[in-house]
Amino acid sequence: MEIFLVTVFQILSVGFLIVFLMMLGLWRLHLKSENTGLLDLGWVLGLALLCIFYFFVGHGYWLRKLLILFMVNVWALRLGGLIFS
């Protein structure tokens, strides 16, 4: 049980680092372009990216993970399309 908790913490930490670095890059890009919509789009796409990452490295039943991956990415692409337009 203790090994599993360390693994979950490591997976969550890597996911946090991925989104943090992406948002930091988008924030720097926003300072140059003065377009705050990039940050909104980055938040939505970051969530989709995290879902894909957790699908491949996370623990659990693969069919349930696939269903969650599908639902989150459909939602994220729809919201990202609305924000982008």
C-alpha positions in Angstrom: 0.0 0.0 0.0 2.8 2.4 0.8 4.5 1.8 -2.5 1.3 2.6 -4.4 0.9 5.9 -2.5 4.4 7.0 -3.5 3.7 6.1 -7.1 0.4 8.1 -7.1 2.3 11.0 -5.6 5.0 10.8 -8.2 2.4 10.6 -11.0 0.5 13.6 -9.7 3.8 15.5 -9.3 4.8 14.9 -12.9 1.4 15.9 -14.1 1.6 19.2 -12.1 5.0 19.9 -13.5 3.8 19.3 -17.1 0.9 21.8 -16.7 3.0 24.3 -14.7 5.7 24.5 -17.4 3.1 24.7 -20.1 1.2 27.6 -18.3 4.5 29.3 -17.5 5.4 29.3 -21.2 1.9 30.5 -22.2 2.1 33.3 -19.6 5.5 34.5 -21.1 3.9 34.3 -24.5 0.9 36.3 -23.3 3.2 39.1 -22.0 4.7 39.5 -25.5 1.4 39.3 -27.4 -0.9 40.8 -24.8 -3.5 38.2 -25.6 -5.0 36.8 -22.4 -7.1 34.3 -24.3 -4.0 32.2 -24.7 -4.1 31.4 -20.9 -7.8 30.4 -21.1 -7.1 28.1 -24.0 -4.0 26.7 -22.3 -6.0 25.9 -19.2 -8.4 23.8 -21.2 -5.8 22.1 -23.3 -3.7 21.5 -20.2 -6.6 19.6 -18.7 -6.9 17.4 -21.9 -3.1 16.9 -21.8 -3.2 15.8 -18.2 -6.1 13.4 -18.9 -4.0 11.8 -21.7 -1.0 11.6 -19.5 -3.0 10.0 -16.6 -4.6 7.5 -19.0 -1.2 6.1 -20.0 0.6 6.1 -16.6 -2.3 5.9 -14.1 -3.6 2.8 -12.3 -7.0 1.4 -12.8 -9.4 -0.4 -15.1 -8.4 0.4 -18.7 -12.0 0.7 -20.0 -13.0 3.2 -17.3 -9.9 5.2 -18.0 -10.7 5.2 -21.7 -14.2 6.4 -21.1 -13.0 9.2 -18.9 -10.3 10.1 -21.4 -12.9 10.3 -24.2 -15.4 12.4 -22.1 -12.8 14.9 -20.8 -11.2 15.4 -24.3 -14.5 15.9 -26.0 -15.4 18.5 -23.4 -12.0 20.1 -23.6 -12.0 20.3 -27.4 -15.5 21.7 -27.4 -14.6 24.4 -24.8 -11.3 25.1 -26.4 -13.1 25.7 -29.8 -15.5 28.1 -28.2 -12.7 30.0 -26.5 -10.6 30.1 -29.6 -13.4 31.4 -31.9 
